Amino acid sequence: MVALNNLKVDKGSGMPVNPVIHSYYADKCKAKKKNVAVGAVMHKICNIIFAMLRDNKPFELITPQEHCKRYLAAHPGKAENVA
């Protein structure tokens, strides 16, 4: 249910509720069936929830590019491993 709620598009503005998860879902739908893509979204959301519990931090919506910038700032010697 959480995965489907994150994939919804707001009727008034036409914008996705969670644009990061929605773009991930759209990318998965290009190569996989929709049910498989929803399963991948559920797995991604579970990973996010467990990381929040592990790190004891609140949810923060960031793009993958912003995540890479923050990672490089925290780990300056690992630039060759970042996509």
HTML snippet that shows the backbone in 3Dmol.js (N, CA, C, O; Angstrom):
<script src="https://3Dmol.org/build/3Dmol-min.js"></script>
<div id="view" style="width:600px;height:400px;position:relative"></div>
<script>
const pdb = `
ATOM      1  N   MET A   1       0.813  -1.181   0.000  1.00  0.00           N
ATOM      2  CA  MET A   1       0.000   0.000   0.000  1.00  0.00           C
ATOM      3  C   MET A   1       0.868   1.261   0.000  1.00  0.00           C
ATOM      4  O   MET A   1       0.542   2.243  -0.667  1.00  0.00           O
ATOM      5  N   VAL A   2       1.968   1.230   0.746  1.00  0.00           N
ATOM      6  CA  VAL A   2       2.862   2.392   0.791  1.00  0.00           C
ATOM      7  C   VAL A   2       3.463   2.648  -0.583  1.00  0.00           C
ATOM      8  O   VAL A   2       3.613   3.796  -1.002  1.00  0.00           O
ATOM      9  N   ALA A   3       3.806   1.570  -1.281  1.00  0.00           N
ATOM     10  CA  ALA A   3       4.400   1.732  -2.611  1.00  0.00           C
ATOM     11  C   ALA A   3       3.410   2.391  -3.567  1.00  0.00           C
ATOM     12  O   ALA A   3       3.783   3.286  -4.325  1.00  0.00           O
ATOM     13  N   LEU A   4       2.171   1.961  -3.536  1.00  0.00           N
ATOM     14  CA  LEU A   4       1.169   2.539  -4.432  1.00  0.00           C
ATOM     15  C   LEU A   4       0.883   3.997  -4.092  1.00  0.00           C
ATOM     16  O   LEU A   4       0.644   4.806  -4.988  1.00  0.00           O
ATOM     17  N   ASN A   5       0.905   4.339  -2.802  1.00  0.00           N
ATOM     18  CA  ASN A   5       0.699   5.729  -2.406  1.00  0.00           C
ATOM     19  C   ASN A   5       1.836   6.620  -2.882  1.00  0.00           C
ATOM     20  O   ASN A   5       1.609   7.788  -3.195  1.00  0.00           O
ATOM     21  N   ASN A   6       3.036   6.103  -2.942  1.00  0.00           N
ATOM     22  CA  ASN A   6       4.177   6.880  -3.418  1.00  0.00           C
ATOM     23  C   ASN A   6       4.176   7.042  -4.934  1.00  0.00           C
ATOM     24  O   ASN A   6       4.852   7.925  -5.461  1.00  0.00           O
ATOM     25  N   LEU A   7       3.433   6.210  -5.630  1.00  0.00           N
ATOM     26  CA  LEU A   7       3.381   6.282  -7.088  1.00  0.00           C
ATOM     27  C   LEU A   7       2.237   7.152  -7.599  1.00  0.00           C
ATOM     28  O   LEU A   7       2.137   7.394  -8.802  1.00  0.00           O
ATOM     29  N   LYS A   8       1.382   7.621  -6.708  1.00  0.00           N
ATOM     30  CA  LYS A   8       0.235   8.426  -7.123  1.00  0.00           C
ATOM     31  C   LYS A   8       0.673   9.776  -7.683  1.00  0.00           C
ATOM     32  O   LYS A   8       1.723  10.314  -7.330  1.00  0.00           O
ATOM     33  N   VAL A   9      -0.169  10.301  -8.567  1.00  0.00           N
ATOM     34  CA  VAL A   9       0.045  11.623  -9.149  1.00  0.00           C
ATOM     35  C   VAL A   9      -1.070  12.528  -8.650  1.00  0.00           C
ATOM     36  O   VAL A   9      -2.243  12.157  -8.705  1.00  0.00           O
ATOM     37  N   ASP A  10      -0.715  13.713  -8.164  1.00  0.00           N
ATOM     38  CA  ASP A  10      -1.695  14.669  -7.649  1.00  0.00           C
ATOM     39  C   ASP A  10      -2.592  15.136  -8.790  1.00  0.00           C
ATOM     40  O   ASP A  10      -2.103  15.566  -9.834  1.00  0.00           O
ATOM     41  N   LYS A  11      -3.898  15.051  -8.590  1.00  0.00           N
ATOM     42  CA  LYS A  11      -4.848  15.407  -9.654  1.00  0.00           C
ATOM     43  C   LYS A  11      -4.826  16.895  -9.972  1.00  0.00           C
ATOM     44  O   LYS A  11      -4.968  17.277 -11.133  1.00  0.00           O
ATOM     45  N   GLY A  12      -4.653  17.727  -8.977  1.00  0.00           N
ATOM     46  CA  GLY A  12      -4.687  19.173  -9.203  1.00  0.00           C
ATOM     47  C   GLY A  12      -3.482  19.679  -9.967  1.00  0.00           C
ATOM     48  O   GLY A  12      -3.624  20.414 -10.944  1.00  0.00           O
ATOM     49  N   SER A  13      -2.298  19.290  -9.528  1.00  0.00           N
ATOM     50  CA  SER A  13      -1.076  19.813 -10.147  1.00  0.00           C
ATOM     51  C   SER A  13      -0.487  18.879 -11.197  1.00  0.00           C
ATOM     52  O   SER A  13       0.303  19.316 -12.035  1.00  0.00           O
ATOM     53  N   GLY A  14      -0.856  17.606 -11.166  1.00  0.00           N
ATOM     54  CA  GLY A  14      -0.295  16.655 -12.114  1.00  0.00           C
ATOM     55  C   GLY A  14       1.113  16.203 -11.747  1.00  0.00           C
ATOM     56  O   GLY A  14       1.767  15.505 -12.523  1.00  0.00           O
ATOM     57  N   MET A  15       1.580  16.601 -10.563  1.00  0.00           N
ATOM     58  CA  MET A  15       2.916  16.222 -10.100  1.00  0.00           C
ATOM     59  C   MET A  15       2.827  14.959  -9.249  1.00  0.00           C
ATOM     60  O   MET A  15       1.848  14.769  -8.527  1.00  0.00           O
ATOM     61  N   PRO A  16       3.847  14.086  -9.328  1.00  0.00           N
ATOM     62  CA  PRO A  16       3.844  12.890  -8.472  1.00  0.00           C
ATOM     63  C   PRO A  16       3.984  13.261  -6.995  1.00  0.00           C
ATOM     64  O   PRO A  16       4.585  14.280  -6.653  1.00  0.00           O
ATOM     65  N   VAL A  17       3.423  12.427  -6.135  1.00  0.00           N
ATOM     66  CA  VAL A  17       3.519  12.644  -4.699  1.00  0.00           C
ATOM     67  C   VAL A  17       4.984  12.567  -4.261  1.00  0.00           C
ATOM     68  O   VAL A  17       5.456  13.404  -3.493  1.00  0.00           O
ATOM     69  N   ASN A  18       5.691  11.557  -4.756  1.00  0.00           N
ATOM     70  CA  ASN A  18       7.114  11.385  -4.477  1.00  0.00           C
ATOM     71  C   ASN A  18       7.834  11.299  -5.825  1.00  0.00           C
ATOM     72  O   ASN A  18       7.876  10.225  -6.424  1.00  0.00           O
ATOM     73  N   PRO A  19       8.401  12.405  -6.314  1.00  0.00           N
ATOM     74  CA  PRO A  19       8.976  12.392  -7.659  1.00  0.00           C
ATOM     75  C   PRO A  19      10.169  11.450  -7.826  1.00  0.00           C
ATOM     76  O   PRO A  19      10.391  10.929  -8.919  1.00  0.00           O
ATOM     77  N   VAL A  20      10.933  11.225  -6.767  1.00  0.00           N
ATOM     78  CA  VAL A  20      12.097  10.337  -6.861  1.00  0.00           C
ATOM     79  C   VAL A  20      11.637   8.893  -7.064  1.00  0.00           C
ATOM     80  O   VAL A  20      12.139   8.197  -7.947  1.00  0.00           O
ATOM     81  N   ILE A  21      10.690   8.447  -6.253  1.00  0.00           N
ATOM     82  CA  ILE A  21      10.173   7.079  -6.386  1.00  0.00           C
ATOM     83  C   ILE A  21       9.415   6.924  -7.702  1.00  0.00           C
ATOM     84  O   ILE A  21       9.499   5.878  -8.346  1.00  0.00           O
ATOM     85  N   HIS A  22       8.682   7.948  -8.102  1.00  0.00           N
ATOM     86  CA  HIS A  22       7.925   7.865  -9.361  1.00  0.00           C
ATOM     87  C   HIS A  22       8.859   7.754 -10.567  1.00  0.00           C
ATOM     88  O   HIS A  22       8.570   6.991 -11.488  1.00  0.00           O
ATOM     89  N   SER A  23       9.962   8.490 -10.587  1.00  0.00           N
ATOM     90  CA  SER A  23      10.908   8.377 -11.704  1.00  0.00           C
ATOM     91  C   SER A  23      11.607   7.017 -11.696  1.00  0.00           C
ATOM     92  O   SER A  23      11.883   6.457 -12.756  1.00  0.00           O
ATOM     93  N   TYR A  24      11.895   6.480 -10.497  1.00  0.00           N
ATOM     94  CA  TYR A  24      12.473   5.133 -10.378  1.00  0.00           C
ATOM     95  C   TYR A  24      11.503   4.105 -10.953  1.00  0.00           C
ATOM     96  O   TYR A  24      11.905   3.199 -11.683  1.00  0.00           O
ATOM     97  N   TYR A  25      10.225   4.254 -10.616  1.00  0.00           N
ATOM     98  CA  TYR A  25       9.192   3.350 -11.127  1.00  0.00           C
ATOM     99  C   TYR A  25       9.084   3.459 -12.651  1.00  0.00           C
ATOM    100  O   TYR A  25       8.986   2.443 -13.339  1.00  0.00           O
ATOM    101  N   ALA A  26       9.101   4.674 -13.173  1.00  0.00           N
ATOM    102  CA  ALA A  26       9.000   4.867 -14.627  1.00  0.00           C
ATOM    103  C   ALA A  26      10.187   4.232 -15.345  1.00  0.00           C
ATOM    104  O   ALA A  26      10.018   3.642 -16.412  1.00  0.00           O
ATOM    105  N   ASP A  27      11.382   4.344 -14.776  1.00  0.00           N
ATOM    106  CA  ASP A  27      12.557   3.717 -15.373  1.00  0.00           C
ATOM    107  C   ASP A  27      12.442   2.198 -15.358  1.00  0.00           C
ATOM    108  O   ASP A  27      12.813   1.535 -16.327  1.00  0.00           O
ATOM    109  N   LYS A  28      11.932   1.647 -14.267  1.00  0.00           N
ATOM    110  CA  LYS A  28      11.763   0.195 -14.168  1.00  0.00           C
ATOM    111  C   LYS A  28      10.706  -0.303 -15.146  1.00  0.00           C
ATOM    112  O   LYS A  28      10.841  -1.396 -15.696  1.00  0.00           O
ATOM    113  N   CYS A  29       9.649   0.489 -15.372  1.00  0.00           N
ATOM    114  CA  CYS A  29       8.574   0.081 -16.272  1.00  0.00           C
ATOM    115  C   CYS A  29       9.032  -0.003 -17.727  1.00  0.00           C
ATOM    116  O   CYS A  29       8.398  -0.680 -18.536  1.00  0.00           O
ATOM    117  N   LYS A  30      10.120   0.674 -18.064  1.00  0.00           N
ATOM    118  CA  LYS A  30      10.626   0.610 -19.440  1.00  0.00           C
ATOM    119  C   LYS A  30      11.134  -0.780 -19.787  1.00  0.00           C
ATOM    120  O   LYS A  30      11.023  -1.211 -20.935  1.00  0.00           O
ATOM    121  N   ALA A  31      11.699  -1.496 -18.794  1.00  0.00           N
ATOM    122  CA  ALA A  31      12.296  -2.794 -19.061  1.00  0.00           C
ATOM    123  C   ALA A  31      11.532  -3.959 -18.431  1.00  0.00           C
ATOM    124  O   ALA A  31      11.710  -5.105 -18.842  1.00  0.00           O
ATOM    125  N   LYS A  32      10.683  -3.680 -17.439  1.00  0.00           N
ATOM    126  CA  LYS A  32       9.999  -4.742 -16.698  1.00  0.00           C
ATOM    127  C   LYS A  32       8.488  -4.566 -16.770  1.00  0.00           C
ATOM    128  O   LYS A  32       7.991  -3.516 -17.178  1.00  0.00           O
ATOM    129  N   LYS A  33       7.775  -5.599 -16.372  1.00  0.00           N
ATOM    130  CA  LYS A  33       6.327  -5.499 -16.253  1.00  0.00           C
ATOM    131  C   LYS A  33       5.987  -4.607 -15.071  1.00  0.00           C
ATOM    132  O   LYS A  33       6.807  -4.408 -14.174  1.00  0.00           O
ATOM    133  N   LYS A  34       4.770  -4.071 -15.077  1.00  0.00           N
ATOM    134  CA  LYS A  34       4.371  -3.128 -14.026  1.00  0.00           C
ATOM    135  C   LYS A  34       4.381  -3.758 -12.639  1.00  0.00           C
ATOM    136  O   LYS A  34       4.785  -3.111 -11.672  1.00  0.00           O
ATOM    137  N   ASN A  35       3.947  -4.999 -12.528  1.00  0.00           N
ATOM    138  CA  ASN A  35       3.952  -5.656 -11.219  1.00  0.00           C
ATOM    139  C   ASN A  35       5.372  -5.834 -10.690  1.00  0.00           C
ATOM    140  O   ASN A  35       5.610  -5.694  -9.491  1.00  0.00           O
ATOM    141  N   VAL A  36       6.297  -6.137 -11.561  1.00  0.00           N
ATOM    142  CA  VAL A  36       7.700  -6.289 -11.162  1.00  0.00           C
ATOM    143  C   VAL A  36       8.267  -4.930 -10.738  1.00  0.00           C
ATOM    144  O   VAL A  36       9.035  -4.843  -9.780  1.00  0.00           O
ATOM    145  N   ALA A  37       7.885  -3.879 -11.455  1.00  0.00           N
ATOM    146  CA  ALA A  37       8.342  -2.534 -11.103  1.00  0.00           C
ATOM    147  C   ALA A  37       7.791  -2.100  -9.751  1.00  0.00           C
ATOM    148  O   ALA A  37       8.502  -1.459  -8.976  1.00  0.00           O
ATOM    149  N   VAL A  38       6.541  -2.437  -9.453  1.00  0.00           N
ATOM    150  CA  VAL A  38       5.960  -2.120  -8.142  1.00  0.00           C
ATOM    151  C   VAL A  38       6.698  -2.893  -7.056  1.00  0.00           C
ATOM    152  O   VAL A  38       6.919  -2.361  -5.968  1.00  0.00           O
ATOM    153  N   GLY A  39       7.080  -4.131  -7.329  1.00  0.00           N
ATOM    154  CA  GLY A  39       7.869  -4.912  -6.376  1.00  0.00           C
ATOM    155  C   GLY A  39       9.217  -4.263  -6.105  1.00  0.00           C
ATOM    156  O   GLY A  39       9.684  -4.255  -4.966  1.00  0.00           O
ATOM    157  N   ALA A  40       9.849  -3.715  -7.148  1.00  0.00           N
ATOM    158  CA  ALA A  40      11.130  -3.021  -6.972  1.00  0.00           C
ATOM    159  C   ALA A  40      10.949  -1.754  -6.139  1.00  0.00           C
ATOM    160  O   ALA A  40      11.812  -1.415  -5.329  1.00  0.00           O
ATOM    161  N   VAL A  41       9.833  -1.057  -6.332  1.00  0.00           N
ATOM    162  CA  VAL A  41       9.537   0.139  -5.539  1.00  0.00           C
ATOM    163  C   VAL A  41       9.330  -0.247  -4.075  1.00  0.00           C
ATOM    164  O   VAL A  41       9.811   0.445  -3.178  1.00  0.00           O
ATOM    165  N   MET A  42       8.614  -1.351  -3.828  1.00  0.00           N
ATOM    166  CA  MET A  42       8.409  -1.801  -2.453  1.00  0.00           C
ATOM    167  C   MET A  42       9.741  -2.127  -1.783  1.00  0.00           C
ATOM    168  O   MET A  42       9.957  -1.785  -0.620  1.00  0.00           O
ATOM    169  N   HIS A  43      10.631  -2.786  -2.518  1.00  0.00           N
ATOM    170  CA  HIS A  43      11.949  -3.117  -1.980  1.00  0.00           C
ATOM    171  C   HIS A  43      12.743  -1.852  -1.666  1.00  0.00           C
ATOM    172  O   HIS A  43      13.395  -1.775  -0.625  1.00  0.00           O
ATOM    173  N   LYS A  44      12.693  -0.870  -2.549  1.00  0.00           N
ATOM    174  CA  LYS A  44      13.408   0.386  -2.336  1.00  0.00           C
ATOM    175  C   LYS A  44      12.869   1.121  -1.113  1.00  0.00           C
ATOM    176  O   LYS A  44      13.644   1.664  -0.326  1.00  0.00           O
ATOM    177  N   ILE A  45      11.547   1.142  -0.947  1.00  0.00           N
ATOM    178  CA  ILE A  45      10.952   1.809   0.207  1.00  0.00           C
ATOM    179  C   ILE A  45      11.329   1.087   1.501  1.00  0.00           C
ATOM    180  O   ILE A  45      11.586   1.731   2.518  1.00  0.00           O
ATOM    181  N   CYS A  46      11.362  -0.244   1.468  1.00  0.00           N
ATOM    182  CA  CYS A  46      11.800  -0.993   2.665  1.00  0.00           C
ATOM    183  C   CYS A  46      13.243  -0.651   3.018  1.00  0.00           C
ATOM    184  O   CYS A  46      13.569  -0.483   4.193  1.00  0.00           O
ATOM    185  N   ASN A  47      14.108  -0.545   2.014  1.00  0.00           N
ATOM    186  CA  ASN A  47      15.499  -0.174   2.276  1.00  0.00           C
ATOM    187  C   ASN A  47      15.584   1.223   2.886  1.00  0.00           C
ATOM    188  O   ASN A  47      16.390   1.458   3.787  1.00  0.00           O
ATOM    189  N   ILE A  48      14.768   2.140   2.406  1.00  0.00           N
ATOM    190  CA  ILE A  48      14.760   3.505   2.955  1.00  0.00           C
ATOM    191  C   ILE A  48      14.298   3.485   4.404  1.00  0.00           C
ATOM    192  O   ILE A  48      14.891   4.147   5.257  1.00  0.00           O
ATOM    193  N   ILE A  49      13.241   2.728   4.686  1.00  0.00           N
ATOM    194  CA  ILE A  49      12.711   2.666   6.050  1.00  0.00           C
ATOM    195  C   ILE A  49      13.734   2.060   7.002  1.00  0.00           C
ATOM    196  O   ILE A  49      13.934   2.582   8.098  1.00  0.00           O
ATOM    197  N   PHE A  50      14.381   0.977   6.609  1.00  0.00           N
ATOM    198  CA  PHE A  50      15.370   0.350   7.483  1.00  0.00           C
ATOM    199  C   PHE A  50      16.592   1.244   7.686  1.00  0.00           C
ATOM    200  O   PHE A  50      17.177   1.245   8.768  1.00  0.00           O
ATOM    201  N   ALA A  51      16.985   2.004   6.663  1.00  0.00           N
ATOM    202  CA  ALA A  51      18.095   2.945   6.832  1.00  0.00           C
ATOM    203  C   ALA A  51      17.720   4.056   7.802  1.00  0.00           C
ATOM    204  O   ALA A  51      18.557   4.508   8.583  1.00  0.00           O
ATOM    205  N   MET A  52      16.465   4.501   7.757  1.00  0.00           N
ATOM    206  CA  MET A  52      16.005   5.530   8.695  1.00  0.00           C
ATOM    207  C   MET A  52      16.043   4.997  10.129  1.00  0.00           C
ATOM    208  O   MET A  52      16.462   5.701  11.047  1.00  0.00           O
ATOM    209  N   LEU A  53      15.604   3.754  10.313  1.00  0.00           N
ATOM    210  CA  LEU A  53      15.628   3.152  11.642  1.00  0.00           C
ATOM    211  C   LEU A  53      17.056   2.920  12.123  1.00  0.00           C
ATOM    212  O   LEU A  53      17.366   3.156  13.291  1.00  0.00           O
ATOM    213  N   ARG A  54      17.921   2.463  11.232  1.00  0.00           N
ATOM    214  CA  ARG A  54      19.311   2.190  11.588  1.00  0.00           C
ATOM    215  C   ARG A  54      20.038   3.455  12.000  1.00  0.00           C
ATOM    216  O   ARG A  54      20.763   3.468  12.995  1.00  0.00           O
ATOM    217  N   ASP A  55      19.841   4.531  11.223  1.00  0.00           N
ATOM    218  CA  ASP A  55      20.566   5.775  11.463  1.00  0.00           C
ATOM    219  C   ASP A  55      19.841   6.709  12.425  1.00  0.00           C
ATOM    220  O   ASP A  55      20.390   7.731  12.836  1.00  0.00           O
ATOM    221  N   ASN A  56      18.605   6.357  12.786  1.00  0.00           N
ATOM    222  CA  ASN A  56      17.795   7.176  13.680  1.00  0.00           C
ATOM    223  C   ASN A  56      17.657   8.607  13.143  1.00  0.00           C
ATOM    224  O   ASN A  56      17.849   9.583  13.868  1.00  0.00           O
ATOM    225  N   LYS A  57      17.319   8.700  11.856  1.00  0.00           N
ATOM    226  CA  LYS A  57      17.143   9.993  11.192  1.00  0.00           C
ATOM    227  C   LYS A  57      15.760  10.054  10.564  1.00  0.00           C
ATOM    228  O   LYS A  57      15.213   9.019  10.183  1.00  0.00           O
ATOM    229  N   PRO A  58      15.182  11.245  10.448  1.00  0.00           N
ATOM    230  CA  PRO A  58      13.871  11.370   9.790  1.00  0.00           C
ATOM    231  C   PRO A  58      14.007  11.241   8.268  1.00  0.00           C
ATOM    232  O   PRO A  58      15.100  11.370   7.716  1.00  0.00           O
ATOM    233  N   PHE A  59      12.887  10.987   7.611  1.00  0.00           N
ATOM    234  CA  PHE A  59      12.886  10.882   6.154  1.00  0.00           C
ATOM    235  C   PHE A  59      13.149  12.241   5.535  1.00  0.00           C
ATOM    236  O   PHE A  59      12.599  13.255   5.963  1.00  0.00           O
ATOM    237  N   GLU A  60      13.998  12.244   4.522  1.00  0.00           N
ATOM    238  CA  GLU A  60      14.321  13.467   3.797  1.00  0.00           C
ATOM    239  C   GLU A  60      14.315  13.133   2.305  1.00  0.00           C
ATOM    240  O   GLU A  60      15.058  12.261   1.856  1.00  0.00           O
ATOM    241  N   LEU A  61      13.488  13.819   1.555  1.00  0.00           N
ATOM    242  CA  LEU A  61      13.366  13.561   0.127  1.00  0.00           C
ATOM    243  C   LEU A  61      14.495  14.271  -0.619  1.00  0.00           C
ATOM    244  O   LEU A  61      14.506  15.498  -0.718  1.00  0.00           O
ATOM    245  N   ILE A  62      15.449  13.487  -1.148  1.00  0.00           N
ATOM    246  CA  ILE A  62      16.553  14.046  -1.931  1.00  0.00           C
ATOM    247  C   ILE A  62      16.671  13.266  -3.234  1.00  0.00           C
ATOM    248  O   ILE A  62      16.294  12.096  -3.309  1.00  0.00           O
ATOM    249  N   THR A  63      17.194  13.926  -4.251  1.00  0.00           N
ATOM    250  CA  THR A  63      17.389  13.277  -5.541  1.00  0.00           C
ATOM    251  C   THR A  63      18.662  12.432  -5.504  1.00  0.00           C
ATOM    252  O   THR A  63      19.519  12.655  -4.650  1.00  0.00           O
ATOM    253  N   PRO A  64      18.798  11.474  -6.407  1.00  0.00           N
ATOM    254  CA  PRO A  64      20.023  10.679  -6.449  1.00  0.00           C
ATOM    255  C   PRO A  64      21.273  11.542  -6.688  1.00  0.00           C
ATOM    256  O   PRO A  64      22.346  11.225  -6.175  1.00  0.00           O
ATOM    257  N   GLN A  65      21.141  12.621  -7.456  1.00  0.00           N
ATOM    258  CA  GLN A  65      22.288  13.499  -7.702  1.00  0.00           C
ATOM    259  C   GLN A  65      22.711  14.200  -6.410  1.00  0.00           C
ATOM    260  O   GLN A  65      23.903  14.323  -6.131  1.00  0.00           O
ATOM    261  N   GLU A  66      21.746  14.654  -5.631  1.00  0.00           N
ATOM    262  CA  GLU A  66      22.054  15.291  -4.354  1.00  0.00           C
ATOM    263  C   GLU A  66      22.690  14.288  -3.398  1.00  0.00           C
ATOM    264  O   GLU A  66      23.591  14.636  -2.635  1.00  0.00           O
ATOM    265  N   HIS A  67      22.219  13.041  -3.439  1.00  0.00           N
ATOM    266  CA  HIS A  67      22.804  12.002  -2.601  1.00  0.00           C
ATOM    267  C   HIS A  67      24.278  11.789  -2.954  1.00  0.00           C
ATOM    268  O   HIS A  67      25.114  11.645  -2.063  1.00  0.00           O
ATOM    269  N   CYS A  68      24.600  11.769  -4.256  1.00  0.00           N
ATOM    270  CA  CYS A  68      25.998  11.603  -4.682  1.00  0.00           C
ATOM    271  C   CYS A  68      26.863  12.768  -4.212  1.00  0.00           C
ATOM    272  O   CYS A  68      27.998  12.561  -3.782  1.00  0.00           O
ATOM    273  N   LYS A  69      26.342  13.985  -4.288  1.00  0.00           N
ATOM    274  CA  LYS A  69      27.095  15.151  -3.815  1.00  0.00           C
ATOM    275  C   LYS A  69      27.388  15.051  -2.329  1.00  0.00           C
ATOM    276  O   LYS A  69      28.504  15.324  -1.886  1.00  0.00           O
ATOM    277  N   ARG A  70      26.375  14.655  -1.558  1.00  0.00           N
ATOM    278  CA  ARG A  70      26.570  14.524  -0.109  1.00  0.00           C
ATOM    279  C   ARG A  70      27.549  13.405   0.214  1.00  0.00           C
ATOM    280  O   ARG A  70      28.359  13.533   1.132  1.00  0.00           O
ATOM    281  N   TYR A  71      27.479  12.314  -0.532  1.00  0.00           N
ATOM    282  CA  TYR A  71      28.385  11.190  -0.298  1.00  0.00           C
ATOM    283  C   TYR A  71      29.823  11.601  -0.575  1.00  0.00           C
ATOM    284  O   TYR A  71      30.725  11.285   0.201  1.00  0.00           O
ATOM    285  N   LEU A  72      30.038  12.313  -1.693  1.00  0.00           N
ATOM    286  CA  LEU A  72      31.392  12.752  -2.027  1.00  0.00           C
ATOM    287  C   LEU A  72      31.931  13.758  -1.021  1.00  0.00           C
ATOM    288  O   LEU A  72      33.131  13.783  -0.746  1.00  0.00           O
ATOM    289  N   ALA A  73      31.052  14.586  -0.472  1.00  0.00           N
ATOM    290  CA  ALA A  73      31.490  15.540   0.539  1.00  0.00           C
ATOM    291  C   ALA A  73      31.914  14.815   1.821  1.00  0.00           C
ATOM    292  O   ALA A  73      32.857  15.236   2.492  1.00  0.00           O
ATOM    293  N   ALA A  74      31.220  13.731   2.156  1.00  0.00           N
ATOM    294  CA  ALA A  74      31.546  12.984   3.368  1.00  0.00           C
ATOM    295  C   ALA A  74      32.701  12.009   3.167  1.00  0.00           C
ATOM    296  O   ALA A  74      33.409  11.686   4.121  1.00  0.00           O
ATOM    297  N   HIS A  75      32.900  11.535   1.928  1.00  0.00           N
ATOM    298  CA  HIS A  75      33.955  10.563   1.613  1.00  0.00           C
ATOM    299  C   HIS A  75      34.775  11.071   0.427  1.00  0.00           C
ATOM    300  O   HIS A  75      34.575  10.601  -0.693  1.00  0.00           O
ATOM    301  N   PRO A  76      35.677  12.000   0.639  1.00  0.00           N
ATOM    302  CA  PRO A  76      36.402  12.604  -0.498  1.00  0.00           C
ATOM    303  C   PRO A  76      37.281  11.642  -1.281  1.00  0.00           C
ATOM    304  O   PRO A  76      37.544  11.896  -2.456  1.00  0.00           O
ATOM    305  N   GLY A  77      37.745  10.559  -0.689  1.00  0.00           N
ATOM    306  CA  GLY A  77      38.638   9.636  -1.387  1.00  0.00           C
ATOM    307  C   GLY A  77      37.937   8.586  -2.219  1.00  0.00           C
ATOM    308  O   GLY A  77      38.605   7.764  -2.846  1.00  0.00           O
ATOM    309  N   LYS A  78      36.609   8.583  -2.250  1.00  0.00           N
ATOM    310  CA  LYS A  78      35.864   7.533  -2.942  1.00  0.00           C
ATOM    311  C   LYS A  78      35.223   8.021  -4.234  1.00  0.00           C
ATOM    312  O   LYS A  78      34.197   7.477  -4.644  1.00  0.00           O
ATOM    313  N   ALA A  79      35.781   9.012  -4.877  1.00  0.00           N
ATOM    314  CA  ALA A  79      35.174   9.601  -6.073  1.00  0.00           C
ATOM    315  C   ALA A  79      35.129   8.628  -7.242  1.00  0.00           C
ATOM    316  O   ALA A  79      34.248   8.743  -8.095  1.00  0.00           O
ATOM    317  N   GLU A  80      36.047   7.678  -7.307  1.00  0.00           N
ATOM    318  CA  GLU A  80      36.075   6.773  -8.452  1.00  0.00           C
ATOM    319  C   GLU A  80      34.972   5.724  -8.418  1.00  0.00           C
ATOM    320  O   GLU A  80      34.669   5.123  -9.449  1.00  0.00           O
ATOM    321  N   ASN A  81      34.359   5.488  -7.245  1.00  0.00           N
ATOM    322  CA  ASN A  81      33.325   4.467  -7.121  1.00  0.00           C
ATOM    323  C   ASN A  81      31.914   5.019  -7.315  1.00  0.00           C
ATOM    324  O   ASN A  81      30.963   4.242  -7.390  1.00  0.00           O
ATOM    325  N   VAL A  82      31.758   6.319  -7.397  1.00  0.00           N
ATOM    326  CA  VAL A  82      30.435   6.919  -7.508  1.00  0.00           C
ATOM    327  C   VAL A  82      30.028   7.016  -8.963  1.00  0.00           C
ATOM    328  O   VAL A  82      30.817   7.429  -9.813  1.00  0.00           O
ATOM    329  N   ALA A  83      28.773   6.629  -9.249  1.00  0.00           N
ATOM    330  CA  ALA A  83      28.284   6.672 -10.638  1.00  0.00           C
ATOM    331  C   ALA A  83      27.988   8.068 -11.087  1.00  0.00           C
ATOM    332  O   ALA A  83      27.570   8.274 -12.226  1.00  0.00           O
TER     333      ALA A  83
END
`;
const viewer = $3Dmol.createViewer("view");
viewer.addModel(pdb, "pdb");
viewer.setStyle({}, {cartoon: {color: "spectrum"}});
viewer.zoomTo();
viewer.render();
</script>
